[in-house]
Amino acid sequence: MIRGIDNYLATYQFTEQPRKRAVSEQPTEKPAVQDKIEFSDDALERGEQSRVQSAVLASLQEKFPKMTFSVGTGLIGKNARNTGDNANRWAFTLDPKLLEKISGDPEAESEYIQKLRDIERATAFAESFSNALGMKTVYCENYIDEDGQLHHSSVLVRKDELNEELRAQARENAEKIIERVREKNAGAADKLEELLNKADETGELVLGDDEMKLFGEAAKALDPAQNEETADGEEEGGESESVSGSMGINAAKLARMLAAAKTRSQVQAVMDMIQSDLRECDAGKEQGLDVDEASVQAAESLLEEAKSRMSSAEDREPTPQEEMMSALASLM
C-alpha cells in the first residue's frame, strides 16, 4: 500500500514538474517604454518665457549689481519678507511684460536701461537722505511696471539711539543737502524741506511714488553730469540724454565718501560704487561715447586705495553718526 502511494507520487512528480517549469519559463510581457516625452504648446511657451526672463534678469543683475530683481505684477503689501530687518530698499519686482520688451528690441532695451539708471539714482538718494536724517527703513516695496515706471511704498522711522545732539546734527546735514539741491531746483528743495520738517515732528516718514520722483529730481540736481546735459539743451520735462556724447566719473565725490568710510561695510560700499561707475564707463566706450579718461584713472586709483583700507577698517556696524556722515558725503 505504501509502495503504491510512492509509485503514484513518483509518477506525479515526474509528469507535473516539467510542465510547471515550462509554464514558469514562458517569457513575461514587459510594459512598453516611452522613449519620447511630449510637451504641450503651452508648456513649451512657458518654458521659453522662463528662459528669456532668466536671461534678462541675469543681464540686468550684471548692469545693476546693487539692485536685486524678481518677477511679479505689483506691490503686495507688508509681509515678513519686506518689513523689519528684511526691508530692502534695493529689492525690485519687475513686470514680466517689461522683461519681454527688453529682450525683444535693442532700442527699447536702451530706453528701459536708462529708466532703471534713473531709478537707481533716485534710490541711492533716498537711502542717503534717510541716513542723513538718522532714519531707518522698516518697510519697503518697489515694483517696476511694463512701461518702466517705478511704484514705491516704504516707511522710515527715526533711529532709537539718536540723542538730541545727533538729531541736531542730522537736521544740519539734511539742510546742507537741501541747499545744494536748491541751487539747481528750488521746487524740489522746498519739498525736501517739507519732508525734513515732518520727520522732525513725527519721527516717521511714509514714502510713495511722488517722493521717489522727488528724490530723482534731487539726485539730478546734485549730479554735475546731469546738469551739464540740461545746460546743453535738454528740454524741460524731457528724458535725460547726453547731448555731447561724453561721460565721466565724479572722483571728488567718491574721494569724500571714502574719507568718510570708517567700517569695512562702508569701505565696501564705496568700492562697489567705484566699480559700478567703471563698468558704466566701459559700456559707454563700447557705445562710442567720449569717456573722460582722467576721471577713470582717478577712480581706479581710489579703488586701489579702498582695497588697501579694507584690512585696517573696523569690522563692525557703523554708528549712527558714522552713517550720517557717510550719507552726507555721498550727496555733497
C-alpha positions in Angstrom: 0.0 0.0 0.0 2.7 2.4 0.9 4.7 1.3 -2.2 1.6 2.2 -4.4 1.4 5.6 -3.0 5.1 6.1 -3.5 4.7 5.0 -7.2 1.8 7.4 -7.7 3.7 10.3 -6.2 6.8 9.5 -8.2 4.7 9.4 -11.4 3.0 12.8 -10.5 6.4 14.4 -9.7 7.8 13.2 -13.0 5.0 14.4 -15.1 4.0 17.6 -13.4 7.3 19.3 -12.6 8.5 19.7 -16.2 5.1 21.2 -17.1 5.4 23.7 -14.2 8.9 24.6 -15.3 7.7 25.1 -18.9 4.9 27.4 -17.7 7.3 29.4 -15.5 9.9 29.7 -18.3 7.4 31.4 -20.6 8.6 35.0 -21.2 6.6 37.7 -19.4 5.4 40.7 -21.4 7.0 43.9 -20.3 5.2 47.2 -20.5 6.3 49.3 -23.4 8.9 52.0 -22.6 8.0 55.5 -23.8 11.2 56.8 -25.4 9.9 60.3 -26.1 8.2 62.8 -23.8 5.9 65.2 -25.5 5.0 68.7 -24.1 2.0 70.8 -24.9 2.4 74.0 -26.8 1.5 75.9 -23.6 4.2 74.2 -21.6 6.8 74.8 -24.3 5.8 78.5 -24.4 6.0 78.8 -20.6 9.4 77.2 -20.7 10.7 79.6 -23.3 9.3 82.6 -21.4 11.1 81.4 -18.2 14.3 81.0 -20.2 14.0 84.5 -21.6 13.2 86.0 -18.2 16.1 84.3 -16.6 18.5 85.6 -19.3 17.2 89.2 -19.0 17.4 89.2 -15.2 20.9 87.9 -15.3 21.9 90.7 -17.7 20.2 93.3 -15.6 21.9 92.0 -12.4 25.2 92.4 -14.1 24.4 96.0 -15.1 22.9 96.9 -11.7 24.8 94.8 -9.0 23.4 96.7 -6.0 19.8 96.1 -7.1 18.1 92.7 -6.7 15.4 91.6 -9.1 12.4 89.3 -9.1 9.4 88.9 -11.4 5.9 89.9 -10.3 2.9 92.1 -11.2 2.5 94.7 -8.5 3.0 95.7 -4.8 1.8 93.1 -2.4 1.7 95.0 0.9 3.5 94.5 4.1 4.7 90.9 5.0 7.6 89.2 6.7 9.7 89.5 3.5 9.7 93.3 3.3 9.5 94.5 6.8 11.8 94.8 9.8 15.3 93.5 9.1 14.1 92.2 5.7 13.1 95.7 4.5 15.4 96.2 1.4 15.3 99.5 -0.5 17.2 97.8 -3.3 14.8 94.9 -4.0 12.7 95.4 -7.2 9.9 93.4 -8.6 9.8 93.6 -12.5 6.7 93.1 -14.6 7.1 90.1 -16.9 5.9 92.3 -19.9 8.8 94.7 -19.2 11.3 91.8 -19.4 9.6 90.8 -22.7 10.1 94.3 -24.1 13.7 94.4 -23.0 14.5 91.1 -24.6 12.8 91.7 -28.0 14.0 95.2 -29.1 17.6 96.7 -28.7 16.2 100.3 -28.9 13.6 99.5 -26.2 16.3 97.9 -24.1 18.4 101.0 -24.2 15.4 103.1 -23.2 14.4 100.9 -20.3 18.1 100.6 -19.1 18.2 104.4 -18.9 14.9 104.4 -16.8 16.5 101.8 -14.5 19.5 104.0 -14.1 17.3 106.9 -13.1 15.5 104.7 -10.6 18.9 103.6 -9.3 19.9 107.2 -8.7 16.6 108.1 -7.0 17.0 105.0 -4.7 20.6 106.0 -3.8 19.4 109.5 -2.9 16.5 108.1 -0.9 18.9 105.9 1.1 21.5 108.6 1.7 18.9 111.2 2.6 17.2 108.9 5.1 20.6 108.0 6.6 21.5 111.7 6.8 18.2 112.3 8.7 19.1 109.5 11.1 16.2 107.3 10.0 16.0 103.6 9.1 13.7 101.8 6.7 11.2 99.4 8.4 9.1 98.5 5.3 9.9 98.8 1.6 8.5 97.6 -1.7 9.4 98.5 -5.3 7.6 97.5 -8.4 8.5 98.5 -11.9 5.7 98.2 -14.4 5.7 97.2 -18.1 6.5 100.8 -19.1 9.5 101.1 -16.8 7.7 103.3 -14.2 8.5 102.8 -10.5 5.8 102.2 -8.0 7.0 102.5 -4.4 5.9 102.2 -0.8 8.1 102.5 2.3 8.1 103.6 5.9 11.0 105.2 7.7 11.4 105.8 11.4 13.9 107.7 13.5 16.6 105.5 15.0 16.1 105.0 18.7 19.7 105.6 19.5 19.7 109.2 18.3 20.1 111.6 21.2 19.3 115.3 20.9 22.9 116.2 19.8 22.7 113.6 16.9 19.2 114.8 15.9 20.5 118.3 15.6 23.4 117.1 13.5 21.0 115.1 11.4 19.0 118.2 10.7 22.1 120.2 9.9 23.2 117.5 7.4 19.8 117.5 5.7 19.7 121.3 5.5 23.1 121.2 3.7 21.8 118.7 1.2 18.7 120.7 0.6 20.7 123.9 0.0 22.8 122.1 -2.6 19.6 121.0 -4.4 18.2 124.5 -4.2 21.0 125.8 -6.4 19.6 123.8 -9.3 16.0 123.0 -8.4 14.2 125.3 -5.9 10.9 123.4 -6.1 12.5 120.1 -5.2 14.4 121.7 -2.3 11.1 123.1 -0.9 9.5 119.7 -1.0 12.6 118.1 0.7 12.4 120.7 3.4 8.7 119.7 4.0 9.9 116.1 4.4 12.6 117.2 6.8 10.1 119.1 9.0 7.7 116.2 9.0 10.5 113.8 10.1 11.4 116.2 12.9 7.8 116.5 14.1 6.6 112.9 13.9 9.8 110.8 13.8 8.3 108.9 10.8 8.1 109.2 7.0 5.7 107.4 4.7 7.1 107.4 1.1 5.3 106.7 -2.2 5.7 107.3 -5.9 5.7 111.1 -5.6 8.5 111.1 -3.0 10.6 108.8 -5.2 10.1 111.1 -8.2 11.2 114.0 -5.9 14.3 112.1 -4.9 15.0 111.5 -8.6 14.8 115.3 -9.3 17.1 116.0 -6.3 19.6 113.4 -7.4 19.7 115.0 -10.8 20.2 118.4 -9.3 23.3 117.1 -7.4 24.7 115.3 -10.4 27.2 117.6 -12.4 26.9 115.5 -15.5 23.1 115.7 -15.5 23.3 119.5 -15.0 25.7 119.8 -18.0 23.3 117.9 -20.2 20.5 120.3 -19.2 22.6 123.3 -19.9 23.5 121.8 -23.4 19.8 121.9 -24.4 17.7 119.3 -22.7 14.0 120.2 -22.9 12.3 120.8 -19.6 10.4 117.7 -18.6 12.2 115.5 -21.2 14.3 112.5 -20.6 18.0 112.9 -19.7 20.3 112.5 -22.7 24.0 113.0 -23.2 23.9 115.7 -25.9 27.7 116.0 -26.1 28.1 112.2 -26.1 30.6 112.3 -23.2 30.7 110.8 -19.8 32.9 110.7 -16.7 33.2 109.8 -13.1 32.8 112.2 -10.1 36.1 111.2 -8.5 36.0 114.0 -6.0 32.7 112.8 -4.6 34.0 109.2 -4.4 37.1 110.5 -2.5 34.9 112.3 0.0 32.8 109.1 0.5 36.0 107.0 1.0 37.3 109.5 3.5 34.1 109.3 5.5 34.0 105.5 5.5 35.1 104.1 8.8 34.0 100.5 8.8 34.5 97.6 6.3 30.9 97.7 5.2 31.2 101.4 4.4 34.5 100.9 2.5 33.0 98.0 0.6 30.0 100.2 -0.4 32.4 102.8 -1.8 34.3 100.1 -3.7 31.0 98.8 -5.1 30.1 102.3 -6.3 33.5 102.8 -7.9 33.3 99.5 -9.7 29.8 100.3 -10.9 31.0 103.6 -12.3 33.9 102.0 -14.1 31.6 99.4 -15.6 29.3 102.2 -16.8 32.2 103.9 -18.5 33.3 100.7 -20.2 29.8 100.3 -21.5 29.9 103.9 -22.7 33.1 103.3 -24.6 31.5 100.3 -26.3 28.7 102.6 -27.4 31.1 105.1 -28.9 30.8 107.7 -26.2 33.7 110.0 -25.3 34.8 109.0 -21.8 36.8 111.3 -19.6 39.9 109.1 -19.1 41.3 111.4 -16.4 38.3 110.7 -14.2 38.5 107.0 -14.9 42.2 106.9 -13.8 41.3 108.8 -10.7 38.5 106.3 -9.9 40.9 103.4 -10.5 43.4 104.9 -8.0 40.6 105.4 -5.5 39.6 101.7 -6.0 43.1 100.6 -5.1 43.2 102.9 -2.1 39.8 101.4 -0.9 41.2 97.9 -1.3 44.2 98.7 0.8 42.0 100.3 3.5 39.8 97.2 3.9 42.4 95.5 6.0 42.6 98.4 8.5 38.9 99.3 8.5 37.0 98.1 11.6 34.7 95.1 11.1 31.6 96.3 13.0 28.4 98.1 12.4 28.7 101.8 11.8 27.5 104.2 14.5 24.5 106.5 13.7 26.9 109.4 13.4 29.2 107.5 11.0 26.1 106.6 8.9 25.0 110.2 8.8 28.5 111.5 7.8 28.8 108.8 5.1 25.4 109.7 3.7 26.3 113.4 3.7 29.5 112.7 1.8 27.6 110.8 -0.8 25.2 113.7 -1.5 27.5 116.7 -1.3 
